[in-house]
Amino acid sequence: MKVKVLKTYKDKHTKNLHKIDEIIEMTAERFEEINSTSQGVFVEEIEEKKVEKQEPKKPTSRTKKQVK
């Protein structure tokens, strides 16, 4: 899952420093572990938008009405 960092923190497993607004990938289990600390919530889940493939639209022909 992709998450957005809300508070700067140092990951105890990877030893990486994650800064505010950084987008990182982690498991749901790790997400729960990080946010269950006594210091509060550090990351929030980002909803991944699934792009659906759309069929191209067929051009429509518009004819002008002839005025008599």
Secondary structure, 3 states (H helix, E strand, C coil): CEEEECCCEECCCCCCEECCCCEEECCHHHHHHHHCCCCCCCEEECCCCCCCCCCCCCCCCCCCCCCC
